[in-house]
Amino acid sequence: MQRYYELFIGSFTGYWNYLKSEILYPSWHNYFYWLIGLSLAVWLLEIAIPWRKGQSVFRRDFWLDGFYMFFNFFLFSLVGYNALSNIGVQAFNDFLSLFSITNIVALNVATWPKWSQLLTMFVIADFIQWNVHRLLHKVPALWEFHKVHHSVKEMGFAAHLRFHWMETIIYKSIQYIPLAMIGFGIDDFFLIHIFAVAIGHLNHSNLYITYGPLKYLFNNPAMHIWHHAKHLPDGSYGVNYGLSLSIWDYLFGTVYLPSSGRDIELGFPKDENFPKRFFTQITYPFIKKNL
């Protein structure tokens, strides 16, 4: 237990030192400033060539979503997620050691070219995320957390990162073992993260982008806005679940593009009763009576 305690305490100081380094020492591998740079770039595009021209530059809940962006990417790890994640990984490895298992690598791609390692991880991770996203809509208890993301009433780049912190735990927990079974030989997946953030920002932006024939491969704003539609097809839990890639929706029949979604109403049934502030939104799933 002493080792776990030291790991727990060290995780806080370690992440704090990492965050200070991110802010004080900009570099090409600096996640903090890449997030700011991408956000500003997409926001400027929204201002220059908006899809919904009547939407305010500082749209509804602009600042709330901005806070969610920094909370979910940085502050959440600082207040405990990084420590719990490190302990969870260590506990899992200790459990494996009881059976003299040092790793669970089933497919070792360490000798592959770096580009193929990155591409493989990107595709596999996105497919796992697509399935998790479906669960967030279909499982009632998980949907209560996912409602935070769907409480967005006007789309803009920062709506991408308005989500309940429990989603991070759900996604990462389900992804961990499948990705751990693939022996990636590189530690730096920075490009994957930045690419996924860029696509996510664009998907939620006030921009009209379809990517032409590549729309069957990559998710896009014209497709993703239907995922946020308040009124879905009868009997459907959700549509267009793709995060970075749209191909899964086309392959598994969950794509829905009836028309231009520029002016559709966003949200979910009875969302007028959903909390409007950060603290009440993140506590909502825990206090809702029927959860």
C-alpha positions, 0 to 999 in steps of 0.5 A: 500500500505504501507504493500506491500511496507514493504513486498517488502523491507523486502523480499530483506533483508530477502532473503539476510540474508537467503543466507548469512546463507546458505553460512556461516553456512553449515547444512544438510538442506543447499540448497546451499551446497547440490547443490554444492555437487550433482553437483560435484558428478554427474560431477565426474561420468561423468568424470569416466564413460562418455557416450560420451567418446569424450566429453571434461570434460569442455564441451561446455558452461560448465561455462555458465551453471554453472553461470545459475545454481547459478543465477536461484537458488539464484541470481534471488531471490535476485534481485527481484523474492522473493519480487515479489513472496511474494507480489503476495501471499499476494495479492492473500490472500487479494483477497480471504479475500474480499469474507471471504475466509481464505484458498482454501484447498480442500484436507487436508492431514495434518493428513497423515503420512509425507512420504505420504504427500511428495509422494503426493506433489511430484507426483502432482507437477511433473504432473503439471510441465509435463503439463507446460513443454508441454505448453512451447513447444506448445505456441509460446510466451512461446517457445521463453523463453524455447529456452534458455534451448534448446540452449544446444549443449553438455549435462552435469549436469549443462545444467539442470539449463540453463533456462530463469528466466521467466520459474520460474515465469511461473512454480510457478504461474501455480503450486501455486493454485493447490498445495495451494488447498492441505493442506500439514501439513509440511513446510519442502519439502527439500527432494523433492527439493533435489531429483528433483535436483538430477534426473534433474542433472542425466537426463542432464548428460553425463551418460548412465542410464536407471534404467532398468524396472524403466525407465517407472517411472523415467526419465533418461539420455537415454530418456531425450536426445531425448527431446533435439534432434534438429530434432523431429518427423514430426508434433511434438512440442516436446517429452519426456516432463517428469521432474522427472517422465517418466510415464506421457509420457508413459501414454499420448503417448509423449514418443519417443525412436527410438534408442540410442541418444548418438551422436544425434545433440542437439538444435532446427532449426536455433539455430546457430543464437541464442545468445551465451552469458548469457545477450543476451540469457535472453533478446532475448525473449523480443527483438525478433520481432515476439514474 
